Amino acid sequence: QLQLVESGGGLVQPGGSLKLSCAASGATLGAYPIGWFRQAPGKERESVSCINTSGGLTNYAQSVRGRFTISRDNAENTVYLQMNNLKPEDTAVYYCGAMLYPCNAIMMPTPDVFGSWGPGAQVTVTS
């Protein structure tokens, strides 16, 4: 059974960068499209990015487009989310999840698309 664990979160000043990792165990990560979503206190869950199984197709929410980059290394069973030019509104718990449907360029994954996800990584952007 696929298990996911996020790491790399932390406290950063506005304009700073963090790189989140999503490590898989129990199954081959390369068989799954993967998405990142985040949830801030009092706010709805927001999908921020997804990547298809080969890494050849990615998509981003408008709120992070141009600042975040998703990538994957299937040999290492890991997906990454490079976050640059972070803003206070990026503060949230970030989760990676295995998607039940392919990542596509038209729309961000909705919550029901995720079959499993990790415990999350806290990202706090503050001066």
Secondary structure, 3 states (H helix, E strand, C coil): CCEEEEECCEEECCCCCEEEEEEEECCCHHHCCEEEEEECCCCCCEEEEEECCCCCCEEECCCCCCCEEEEEEHHHCEEEEEECCCCHHHCEEEEEEEECCCCCCCCCCCHHHEEEECCCEEEEECC
